[in-house]
């Protein structure tokens, strides 16, 4: 009798943007997973056992049998390569030209979109919950930076349904976590950028992302900014 494969393990809270990035990827690829809680308030991410699988003591950490991977974008690439013929097969193409398009927008997310959006997520959502005063100058500066990035996205999305072309890929998926927290900033995401707004409505309506948001809301109220 064949032995069923063990589910992969994802360590960390689903509210973490990096953790949720991995979870939505696994759901898109129909990969069974076990979410392993990590109590960061108690320092569980700094224990010797945890540091063996995530040497920087951050989340997520990821295990697939004897294989450990860290850094959410690397984990998603690994999942898409290993399970290429499973679930959503358009996520990370084997075609060199298509993959190059996906990769350039993945890098745009990591280098251009993520830095200002991550700062805004912290300032607008988490700072007050942690008893830290919001810095209005930091908010203003990073809104300006993010607006410039979204201007580029608006042009690109006027030319194609998704960032890398005609299909939903990792390039779009990687934007889901931070945009979920910031989507209330209508002047950036929909009011003045109709193509960005259309794109966000489409990617945030995917069943995989709805499931991740449900997981987040089980232990934490839906964020409003």
C-alpha positions, -999 to 999 in steps of 0.1 A, spaced: 0 0 0 14 34 -11 25 58 17 9 92 14 34 120 13 37 140 45 24 176 44 51 203 42 55 224 73 53 262 75 64 279 107 50 312 117 18 332 122 -4 337 91 -7 374 99 30 378 89 31 390 53 60 366 46 41 337 60 9 345 42 29 348 10 39 311 14 5 300 24 -13 314 -6 13 298 -29 8 264 -13 -30 268 -17 -26 278 -54 -5 247 -60 -28 224 -40 1 213 -17 -9 199 17 7 218 45 8 220 83 10 254 99 33 253 129 27 281 154 58 302 164 53 324 195 76 352 187 66 371 219 81 342 238 112 341 216 105 307 200 120 320 168 154 324 185 156 289 200 185 267 189 161 241 172 144 269 152 176 285 142 186 252 126 159 257 100 159 295 99 193 308 108 182 345 109 155 337 135 127 351 113 94 337 99 86 318 79 107 286 80 97 258 57 103 220 58 96 195 31 106 161 46 144 165 52 147 198 32 146 232 49 141 264 31 139 300 44 129 334 28 93 334 16 101 342 -21 126 314 -23 101 290 -6 75 299 -32 99 293 -61 108 260 -46 72 250 -43 63 260 -78 93 241 -92 88 209 -72 50 208 -78 52 222 -113 25 199 -127 1 204 -97 -25 230 -90 -20 263 -108 6 255 -134 10 291 -147 25 304 -114 62 300 -125 67 291 -161 94 269 -175 94 290 -207 126 312 -204 109 342 -219 78 340 -197 100 332 -166 121 363 -173 90 384 -173 78 369 -141 113 374 -125 116 410 -135 83 418 -117 92 396 -88 123 418 -84 102 449 -88 80 438 -59 110 430 -37 131 460 -46 106 487 -53 72 478 -39 80 460 -7 103 485 10 78 514 12 47 492 15 63 473 45 71 505 63 35 518 57 20 485 70 40 489 102 33 526 106 -4 524 98 -13 491 113 11 478 138 28 508 154 -1 519 175 -9 483 186 27 481 198 25 514 217 47 531 192 38 566 179 32 569 142 58 590 124 38 612 100 70 622 81 79 585 75 43 578 64 43 608 40 77 599 25 68 563 19 34 570 5 52 592 -21 77 564 -29 49 538 -32 28 561 -54 57 563 -79 59 526 -80 21 523 -85 23 548 -114 46 523 -132 22 495 -123 -7 515 -137 10 518 -170 19 481 -171 -15 469 -161 -31 490 -189 -12 468 -213 -18 433 -197 -42 418 -172 -14 408 -148 21 421 -142 39 394 -161 13 389 -188 -20 372 -193 -18 348 -164 -18 352 -126 18 343 -114 41 347 -85 47 382 -97 12 391 -87 9 368 -57 39 384 -39 20 417 -37 -10 402 -19 0 405 18 11 441 20 -16 453 -4 -43 436 18 -33 459 46 -30 490 25 -60 486 1 -80 511 22 -56 537 9 -80 543 -21 -61 573 -35 -32 549 -42 -48 517 -52 -81 524 -69 -94 559 -70 -68 574 -93 -54 542 -107 -82 522 -123 -60 495 -137 -43 489 -104 -77 488 -88 -90 463 -113 -59 442 -108 -62 442 -70 -99 433 -72 -90 403 -93 -61 389 -74 -76 395 -40 -107 377 -50 -89 344 -56 -101 316 -34 -66 309 -22 -62 344 -8 -96 344 7 -86 313 27 -55 330 39 -74 360 50 -98 337 69 -68 322 86 -55 356 96 -89 367 110 -94 336 131 -70 351 157 -68 387 147 -94 412 136 -94 422 99 -70 452 96 -83 486 87 -60 515 79 
